[in-house]
Amino acid sequence: MSQQTSGGTTGAPSGGRTIRHRLLVSNVLMIVVPVAIAALVGVACLAVIYNTMHSGSGVGLGDEGDFYWTGRAAAELVEKGMGSGVDSAKLDGVADALAKGGLSFAVLDGDSVAYRSPGVTGAELALARTAISAGGLPTVLRTSSTSVFVIGNQGRGSAAGSHIAVFGRVHEVAGGTLKTAAIASGAALLAAVVLAVVLMNRFCQRYVYDRITGPIGQLERGVEHVSAGDLSYRVNYRGDDEFGPIARSFDQMAQGLEDAAAREEHERRARQELVACISHDLRSPLTSIRGYAEGLLDGIATTPERQRRYASRIVAKTEQMSELVSQLFLFSKLDLGDFSHQERRCDLADYARKLVEKNADDYARRGIGLRLGTVESASALADASLLERAVTNVLDNAVRYAPGCTVTASVLGAPGRPRLVLADDGPGVPDEALPHLFELFYRDDPARSAQKGGSGLGLAIVRRAMDAMGGTARALRTEGGGLTIELEFSPAEQAGQGEEKGEGATR
């Protein structure tokens, strides 16, 4: 038998990962994973942009931009605070006000510093002097960390001719660096989302799609094998999901088809054997009849005594053929379920007593004893003709295969269904032969050889007769040696009041 397997464990989809469970998990992950990856990459991009904004790059001159106007407004505020001269007290108030906006300033008078607010460094003063020497005031000069706005002081008094430098640490990015960082961050975010979708698609393919197409593929291969005549193929799917019951049903179907094919083959061989055996069993008496008839025609039987002997032989062979044809006809009717019969209430104890009383002498002349054993009260449903045929075949079987034995007829009423037991004390049969005794033409045991005669239909008819009456037939070994045939019937109670109403179980 083929053994194709797949991973997993056999069972109903109760505690394992079912297809529905897998679809739910995949749907959740298809949403959560891309969003989570996009969020992480987005945070990373924002960190890059923030770092770029606060680190800056490059040096540039310009008179445009927000800082230009911010610096100009701060310079005007300083000019008003100075008035006609540099008054440190007034300028300290201006410095405090500008410091709240992140600005500081210095008043440069030639090479000297007339005033500078707290926090102004020498590097920033140097940057302011550079802007002054570059000319083109007012102007803005920027480095990577500082921006300075420089304007000439147009005030009155001693402050005239000085320069006001406004410093601010406004972290801007020169040369399009911020735009470049933003574009790069967007591209990275898009790539992360695409990568997340690709990875989730691969995951879902292995986690869900393969779990669906795999079992379907196994079932498809199973159908192909069965349709090609390979009934031994089994899916043997061990997944604990919705495909499990389908695969098990397929295997059960394949097993049923294989069993049916085996039965059909067995029946075909049995029919062939039936034809062969019946042909053989008919040919022997026909040959004898022909020989005796030719002897009469040729005048070999010259005396009346010999003529009578030839004629009696012809009659005996004819009766043998008639019995064989009768057995074959009955077997065919029972095998086809076309035998008309009617089950009625039968007292098995009374039947057993009459059986022994009426037939003991006859069977004694045929070479076996027939006696009554334990008889219990038991009522059964049975058809009179089928019951008689079954019992007669069992006794004839004992005459043929266990000559000199004694058959004991017993009736057992309890427990269970009523039984008629016919046990002989003959040589018996091997244990391995017992299950096959009711098979058609079974003669494997030497003690039941065809050389002893018989059609090979006797016990096969017994089983089919019991099946037709709703009973069973079993072969057992008799305690102490011999063969026991046990006929078990349906109890008469199943018929209800049928007998009292004059009704029988007709089939």
C-alpha atoms as one frame of an Amber mdcrd trajectory, in Angstrom:
protein
   0.000   0.000   0.000   1.314   3.399  -0.938   2.304   5.649   1.923   2.293
   9.270   0.811   2.497  11.635   3.729   2.571  15.284   4.552   3.538  17.253
   7.611   1.277  17.857  10.564  -0.774  15.699  12.848  -3.945  13.839  12.174
  -7.128  15.072  13.774 -10.104  17.360  13.506  -9.428  21.079  13.202  -9.873
  21.783  16.879  -6.656  22.999  18.483  -4.289  23.440  15.525  -3.688  26.282
  13.090  -6.733  26.138  10.860  -6.994  27.943   7.533  -9.350  30.452   9.110
  -6.832  31.118  11.889  -4.026  31.538   9.371  -6.072  33.959   7.275  -6.862
  36.034  10.354  -3.208  36.178  11.384  -2.067  37.051   7.863  -4.658  39.826
   7.505  -3.612  41.380  10.809   0.078  41.151   9.953  -0.503  42.621   6.471
  -1.692  45.784   8.210   0.442  45.878  11.343   3.859  44.984   9.899   3.984
  47.564   7.058   2.652  50.283   9.389   5.188  49.394  12.066   8.089  49.353
   9.596   6.945  52.620   8.040   6.690  54.217  11.479  10.174  53.052  12.466
  11.712  54.255   9.200   9.785  57.539   9.496  11.166  58.149  12.980  14.659
  57.403  11.693  14.179  59.852   8.806  12.951  62.571  11.138  16.003  62.002
  13.322  18.254  62.433  10.267  16.462  65.641   9.267  16.615  66.985  12.802
  20.310  66.229  13.046  20.908  67.865   9.671  18.983  70.958  10.671  20.935
  71.329  13.873  24.342  70.635  12.394  24.083  72.679   9.219  26.783  73.011
   6.511  28.565  75.540   4.320  29.175  79.397   4.420  27.112  81.817   2.400
  26.444  85.571   2.028  23.018  86.916   1.252  20.586  89.823   1.859  17.457
  87.692   1.680  15.779  85.397   4.098  14.088  85.457   7.408  17.244  86.206
   9.396  17.909  89.302   7.336  14.642  90.883   8.404  14.936  89.525  11.926
  18.446  90.997  12.230  17.356  94.325  10.772  14.495  94.641  13.262  16.838
  93.773  16.141  19.418  96.338  14.892  16.791  99.068  14.811  15.814  98.150
  18.361  19.459  98.491  19.414  19.759 101.877  17.662  16.797 103.172  19.610
  18.263 101.837  22.830  21.602 103.523  22.150  20.111 106.980  21.456  23.015
 109.424  21.090  25.613 107.247  22.766  26.455 103.835  24.131  24.583 103.461
  27.402  25.355 100.056  28.890  22.349 100.121  31.232  19.930 100.760  28.393
  21.623  98.272  26.119  21.481  95.602  28.834  17.692  95.914  28.765  17.718
  95.531  24.983  20.060  92.524  25.299  17.668  90.844  27.740  14.749  91.407
  25.367  16.616  90.021  22.346  17.958  87.074  24.334  14.397  85.822  24.743
  14.249  85.463  20.937  17.610  83.673  20.791  19.504  86.781  19.599  22.530
  88.647  20.885  24.349  91.727  19.570  27.491  93.801  19.726  28.320  97.456
  18.917  31.645  97.755  17.088  33.426 101.036  16.868  36.335 100.564  14.516
  38.603  97.931  16.011  37.120  98.286  19.475  33.956  96.788  20.925  31.729
  99.453  22.354  29.237  96.927  23.734  28.462  93.260  23.520  25.628  91.356
  25.126  26.293  88.294  27.285  27.175  85.151  25.288  28.815  86.868  22.326
  32.083  85.078  21.620  35.264  86.267  20.051  34.602  84.039  17.033  31.313
  85.809  16.508  32.991  89.218  16.771  35.539  88.122  14.222  32.705  87.004
  11.927  31.111  90.465  12.312  34.396  92.232  11.452  34.651  89.994   8.386
  31.178  91.072   7.271  32.108  94.755   7.848  35.301  94.451   5.858  33.379
  92.718   3.043  31.248  95.831   2.603  27.803  96.011   1.109  26.103  96.744
   4.411  23.609  95.803   5.625  24.500  92.164   5.068  24.110  88.669   6.514
  26.994  86.326   6.951  26.466  82.731   8.025  28.618  79.862   9.186  27.616
  76.323  10.108  26.625  77.423  13.622  26.089  81.211  13.603  24.411  83.868
  11.506  25.332  87.556  11.857  23.469  90.609  10.561  25.655  93.762  10.319
  24.448  97.269   9.665  26.074 100.667  10.008  24.786 102.771  12.904  23.206
 105.916  11.596  22.505 107.275  15.098  23.552 110.535  16.661  26.371 111.503
  18.962  29.345 109.375  19.696  27.586 106.236  18.442  27.480 107.519  14.875
  29.767 105.656  12.534  29.765 102.508  14.607  28.353  99.169  13.419  25.669
  97.001  15.021  26.121  93.234  14.683  23.137  90.984  15.569  24.005  87.347
  16.167  21.587  84.442  15.963  22.010  80.663  16.165  19.260  79.953  13.659
  20.202  76.464  12.357  19.462  76.576   8.694  20.950  74.314   6.020  22.699
  75.814   3.076  23.072  74.352  -0.416  19.754  72.327  -0.409  20.970  69.852
   2.207  17.610  69.843   4.034  15.716  69.204   0.803  18.103  66.403  -0.076
  17.647  64.852   3.352  13.858  65.102   3.034  13.868  63.445  -0.416  16.204
  60.699   0.779  14.013  60.120   3.824  10.862  59.862   1.665  12.577  57.387
  -0.673  13.710  55.320   2.288  10.204  55.344   3.715   8.716  54.219   0.380
  11.350  51.484   0.010  10.615  50.300   3.541   6.897  50.057   2.797   7.526
  48.152  -0.471   9.941  45.808   1.295   7.406  45.227   4.068   4.704  44.364
   1.521   7.047  41.971  -0.328   8.088  40.247   2.894   4.488  39.955   4.063
   3.458  38.565   0.695   6.172  35.923   0.989   5.136  35.154   4.541   1.466
  34.872   3.619   2.336  32.637   0.663   4.142  30.183   2.921   1.816  30.576
   5.896  -1.547  30.497   4.074  -1.313  29.898   0.316   0.990  26.873   0.538
  -1.205  25.455   3.307  -4.138  25.557   0.891  -2.505  24.531  -2.378  -0.484
  21.744  -0.709  -3.487  19.676   0.460  -5.355  20.441  -2.764  -2.351  19.124
  -4.683  -2.323  15.971  -2.564  -6.028  15.414  -3.200  -5.518  16.061  -6.901
  -2.758  13.444  -7.049  -5.013  11.060  -5.153  -7.814  11.551  -7.693  -5.354
  10.992 -10.538  -4.086   7.746  -8.974  -7.583   6.432  -8.261  -8.864   7.380
 -11.729  -5.856   5.547 -13.193  -6.827   2.428 -11.230  -4.340   2.708  -8.360
  -6.783   2.096  -5.520  -3.964   1.535  -3.022  -3.032   5.246  -3.037  -3.687
   7.062   0.229  -3.404  10.805   0.853  -2.538  10.237   4.535  -2.897  13.967
   5.221  -1.884  14.744   8.798  -2.712  18.449   8.900  -4.931  19.582  11.759
  -7.104  21.903   9.661 -10.206  21.962   7.448  -8.605  19.637   4.874  -8.215
  16.818   7.425 -11.822  15.501   7.219 -11.787  15.762   3.417  -8.513  13.824
   3.155  -9.731  11.168   5.591 -12.980  10.829   3.627 -10.933  10.412   0.447
  -8.805   7.691   2.066 -11.950   5.951   3.317 -13.436   6.157  -0.165 -10.244
   4.735  -1.699 -10.220   1.953   0.898 -13.865   1.194   0.130 -13.160   1.101
  -3.599 -10.156  -1.162  -3.011 -12.228  -3.490  -0.825 -15.023  -3.500  -3.403
 -12.548  -4.273  -6.156 -11.080  -7.096  -4.056 -14.564  -8.482  -3.412 -15.420
  -8.220  -7.073 -12.216 -10.042  -7.998 -12.932 -12.679  -5.374 -16.474 -13.120
  -6.672 -15.219 -13.296 -10.242 -12.797 -16.048  -9.300 -15.548 -17.744  -7.299
 -17.844 -17.714 -10.344 -15.064 -19.121 -12.497 -14.403 -21.764  -9.883 -18.120
 -22.466  -9.652 -18.334 -23.097 -13.366 -15.192 -25.258 -13.315 -16.255 -27.296
 -10.273 -19.830 -27.786 -11.434 -18.533 -28.819 -14.848 -16.245 -31.335 -13.174
 -18.962 -32.608 -10.818 -21.409 -33.010 -13.695 -18.915 -34.612 -16.027 -18.194
 -37.543 -13.687 -21.787 -38.829 -13.339 -22.449 -38.093 -17.014 -19.453 -40.202
 -17.954 -20.747 -42.997 -15.734 -24.265 -42.750 -17.149 -22.899 -42.832 -20.679
 -20.757 -45.858 -19.897 -23.613 -47.848 -18.354 -25.992 -46.835 -21.152 -23.485
 -47.913 -23.840 -23.039 -51.169 -21.969 -26.770 -51.785 -22.174 -26.882 -50.811
 -25.858 -23.855 -52.907 -26.772 -25.299 -55.948 -25.047 -22.558 -56.168 -22.443
 -25.190 -56.619 -19.748 -26.426 -59.983 -20.964 -28.193 -61.141 -17.815 -31.249
 -59.534 -16.195 -29.266 -59.116 -12.987 -26.506 -57.170 -14.732 -29.037 -55.122
 -16.653 -30.760 -54.170 -13.394 -27.385 -53.254 -11.867 -26.527 -51.015 -14.848
 -29.946 -49.410 -14.747 -29.733 -48.786 -10.981 -26.325 -47.190 -11.467 -27.789
 -44.925 -14.100 -30.620 -43.989 -11.775 -28.183 -43.311  -8.882 -25.972 -41.073
 -11.042 -29.054 -39.278 -12.324 -30.169 -38.616  -8.736 -26.654 -37.356  -7.916
 -26.842 -34.939 -10.842 -30.343 -33.886  -9.838 -29.175 -33.140  -6.292 -26.215
 -31.167  -7.630 -28.432 -29.112  -9.936 -30.877 -28.539  -7.082 -28.057 -27.344
  -4.804 -26.714 -25.075  -7.537 -30.179 -23.632  -8.199 -30.759 -22.961  -4.499
 -27.322 -21.367  -4.079 -27.882 -19.094  -7.083 -31.294 -17.993  -5.789 -29.915
 -17.258  -2.318 -26.838 -15.506  -3.707 -29.032 -13.248  -5.840 -31.511 -12.642
  -2.997 -34.263 -14.032  -5.212 -35.397 -16.913  -2.989 -38.920 -16.473  -1.652
 -39.092 -17.222   2.060 -41.121 -16.295   5.121 -39.848 -16.210   8.694 -42.243
 -17.380  11.383 -41.971 -18.173  15.055 -40.198 -21.510  15.500 -39.730 -23.493
  18.734 -36.102 -24.588  18.355 -36.308 -27.028  21.267 -39.277 -28.836  19.691
 -37.552 -28.758  16.296 -34.383 -30.369  17.710 -36.326 -33.174  19.391 -38.272
 -33.980  16.206 -35.054 -33.809  14.156 -33.388 -36.521  16.241 -36.545 -38.605
  16.597 -37.317 -38.708  12.864 -33.802 -38.919  11.392 -31.630 -40.849  13.867
 -32.244 -44.231  12.208 -31.745 -42.883   8.696 -28.402 -41.275   9.541 -27.347
 -44.367  11.452 -27.731 -46.343   8.199 -25.609 -43.679   6.484 -22.811 -44.112
   8.999 -23.191 -41.410  11.693 -25.033 -41.144  14.975 -27.533 -38.422  15.781
 -28.455 -37.672  19.369 -30.045 -34.926  21.441 -27.904 -32.790  23.722 -28.759
 -29.873  26.010 -32.092 -28.395  25.025 -33.181 -25.030  26.387 -36.409 -23.231
  25.671 -35.887 -20.890  22.721 -38.128 -19.324  20.094 -36.643 -18.021  16.871
 -37.651 -16.502  13.577 -36.985 -19.004  10.802 -38.219 -20.147   7.420 -39.090
 -23.840   7.565 -37.599 -24.783   4.165 -34.375 -22.813   4.673 -33.938 -24.177
   8.192 -34.442 -27.721   6.951 -31.966 -27.186   4.100 -29.322 -25.683   6.409
 -29.566 -28.510   8.970 -29.623 -31.199   6.262 -26.501 -29.778   4.618 -24.653
 -29.735   7.955 -25.568 -33.377   8.653 -24.723 -34.456   5.096 -21.376 -32.725
   5.520 -20.738 -34.872   8.621 -21.745 -38.033   6.729 -19.322 -37.192   3.933
 -16.292 -35.932   5.863 -16.614 -37.483   9.344 -18.012 -41.005   8.832 -18.584
 -42.913  12.067 -18.947 -39.776  14.161 -21.839 -38.801  16.412 -23.601 -35.480
  15.897 -25.147 -33.886  18.988 -28.011 -31.425  18.439 -28.364 -28.814  21.209
 -30.452 -25.673  21.694 -29.191 -22.659  23.657 -31.696 -19.959  24.487 -29.636
 -17.479  26.518 -27.758 -15.230  26.601 -28.326 -13.354  23.382 -30.017 -14.772
  20.335 -31.255 -18.417  20.209 -28.850 -20.969  18.754 -29.095 -24.438  17.273
 -25.750 -26.201  17.751 -24.724 -29.300  15.743 -21.456 -30.692  17.118 -19.705
 -33.838  15.858 -16.839 -35.777  17.429 -15.078 -36.481  14.153 -11.528 -35.583
  13.115 -12.348 -31.853  12.882 -10.474 -29.347  10.761  -7.391 -27.149  11.384
  -8.014 -23.879  13.194  -6.905 -21.831  10.183  -9.584 -23.545   8.057 -12.526
 -22.659  10.346 -13.130 -19.115   8.984 -13.180 -20.451   5.402 -15.517 -23.444
   5.689 -18.525 -21.465   4.459 -16.716 -20.174   1.384 -17.706 -21.509  -1.992
 -15.857 -24.743  -2.872 -13.433 -24.425   0.020 -11.565 -27.758   0.169  -8.076
 -26.854   1.295  -8.078 -29.245   4.243  -7.222 -32.858   3.360 -10.001 -34.052
   5.672 -12.468 -32.212   3.426 -10.998 -33.306   0.091 -13.096 -33.425  -3.063
 -12.112 -37.075  -3.395 -14.793 -37.790  -0.775 -17.470 -36.401  -3.078 -19.791
 -33.480  -2.574 -20.437 -30.427  -4.652 -18.629 -27.958  -2.390 -21.874 -25.973
  -2.112 -23.250 -27.453   1.125 -21.852 -25.114   3.797 -21.938 -22.131   1.413
 -25.710 -22.689   1.149 -25.904 -22.944   4.955 -24.397 -19.463   5.392 -26.556
 -17.880   2.722 -29.691 -19.507   4.114 -28.917 -18.145   7.587 -28.151 -14.695
   6.132 -31.513 -14.736   4.342 -33.281 -15.475   7.664 -31.410 -12.695   9.452
 -29.161 -15.108  11.326 -25.542 -16.227  11.228 -23.571 -19.449  10.866 -20.257
 -20.087  12.617 -17.783 -22.948  12.586 -16.070 -23.807  15.888 -13.828 -26.537
  17.175 -15.708 -29.065  19.297 -14.318 -29.447  22.776 -12.369 -32.713  22.770
 -12.055 -32.726  18.965 -14.449 -32.472  16.071 -16.373 -29.717  14.307 -19.252
 -27.627  15.629 -21.630 -25.676  13.393 -23.552 -23.044  15.339 -26.702 -21.593
  13.753 -27.804 -18.355  15.426 -31.291 -16.927  14.767 -33.140 -13.721  15.414
 -35.320 -14.046  18.539 -39.033 -14.455  17.885 -39.769 -11.428  20.133 -38.616
  -9.172  17.296 -41.697 -10.216  15.349 -43.994  -8.793  18.039 -47.458 -10.276
  17.679 -46.979 -11.224  14.040 -47.671 -14.915  14.555 -50.837 -14.266  16.497
 -52.066 -12.098  13.635 -51.104 -14.713  11.083 -48.297 -12.533   9.668 -44.766
 -13.569   8.831 -41.578 -11.809   7.857 -41.581 -12.109   4.082 -38.537 -11.243
   2.025
